Amino acid sequence: MTTEIEAGVAPAAALFHSLSDETRLRIVQRLACGEARVVDLTGELGLAQSTVSKHLACLRDCGLVDYRSEGRQSFYALSRPELIDLLETAEQVLAATGRAVALCPTYGTAAAETAGAER
């Protein structure tokens, strides 16, 4: 039997999981500044076109990003402006905790570097 808390946590966990990838988070942060084309994102973020496209597709599937077509170009933007508030709140939490999350042995910077070295 699923409790109300469990029912509410699963979608929140999915939201945070969608934002847990550094590349997707960088894309969301960039789109918080305004819409962009894939070519803009590849140049500004220093990523391959296939990487940007893959992550934009994920963010679109999650309903966090949408696009509009203009001629042969697609312009991507945040579909939920509330994401900007979420990012700002996350920055406040990070500042208040002295960025302790970065030191976390499971999810912190060192853990991410270790996981990257193991791949």
Contacts in CASP RR format, 6 or more apart in sequence:
PFRMAT RR
TARGET T0000
AUTHOR 0000-0000-0000
METHOD contacts of the structure
MODEL  1
MTTEIEAGVAPAAALFHSLSDETRLRIVQRLACGEARVVDLTGELGLAQS
TVSKHLACLRDCGLVDYRSEGRQSFYALSRPELIDLLETAEQVLAATGRA
VALCPTYGTAAAETAGAER
14 62 0 8 1.000
15 62 0 8 1.000
18 24 0 8 1.000
18 58 0 8 1.000
18 59 0 8 1.000
18 62 0 8 1.000
18 64 0 8 1.000
19 25 0 8 1.000
19 28 0 8 1.000
19 64 0 8 1.000
21 55 0 8 1.000
21 58 0 8 1.000
22 112 0 8 1.000
23 45 0 8 1.000
23 47 0 8 1.000
23 51 0 8 1.000
23 55 0 8 1.000
24 55 0 8 1.000
24 58 0 8 1.000
24 59 0 8 1.000
26 45 0 8 1.000
27 41 0 8 1.000
27 45 0 8 1.000
27 52 0 8 1.000
27 55 0 8 1.000
27 56 0 8 1.000
27 59 0 8 1.000
27 65 0 8 1.000
28 59 0 8 1.000
28 64 0 8 1.000
28 65 0 8 1.000
28 78 0 8 1.000
28 83 0 8 1.000
28 87 0 8 1.000
29 87 0 8 1.000
30 36 0 8 1.000
30 41 0 8 1.000
30 44 0 8 1.000
30 45 0 8 1.000
31 65 0 8 1.000
31 76 0 8 1.000
31 77 0 8 1.000
31 78 0 8 1.000
32 78 0 8 1.000
32 83 0 8 1.000
32 84 0 8 1.000
32 87 0 8 1.000
34 77 0 8 1.000
34 78 0 8 1.000
35 68 0 8 1.000
35 75 0 8 1.000
35 76 0 8 1.000
35 77 0 8 1.000
36 44 0 8 1.000
36 75 0 8 1.000
36 76 0 8 1.000
36 77 0 8 1.000
37 73 0 8 1.000
37 74 0 8 1.000
37 75 0 8 1.000
37 76 0 8 1.000
38 49 0 8 1.000
38 52 0 8 1.000
38 53 0 8 1.000
38 56 0 8 1.000
38 74 0 8 1.000
38 76 0 8 1.000
39 49 0 8 1.000
41 47 0 8 1.000
41 52 0 8 1.000
41 56 0 8 1.000
41 76 0 8 1.000
42 48 0 8 1.000
42 49 0 8 1.000
42 52 0 8 1.000
45 52 0 8 1.000
56 65 0 8 1.000
56 67 0 8 1.000
56 76 0 8 1.000
59 65 0 8 1.000
60 66 0 8 1.000
60 67 0 8 1.000
63 79 0 8 1.000
63 80 0 8 1.000
64 78 0 8 1.000
64 79 0 8 1.000
64 80 0 8 1.000
64 83 0 8 1.000
65 76 0 8 1.000
65 77 0 8 1.000
65 78 0 8 1.000
65 79 0 8 1.000
66 76 0 8 1.000
66 77 0 8 1.000
66 79 0 8 1.000
67 74 0 8 1.000
67 75 0 8 1.000
67 76 0 8 1.000
67 77 0 8 1.000
68 74 0 8 1.000
68 75 0 8 1.000
68 77 0 8 1.000
69 75 0 8 1.000
78 84 0 8 1.000
94 101 0 8 1.000
101 107 0 8 1.000
101 108 0 8 1.000
102 108 0 8 1.000
102 109 0 8 1.000
103 109 0 8 1.000
103 110 0 8 1.000
104 111 0 8 1.000
105 111 0 8 1.000
END
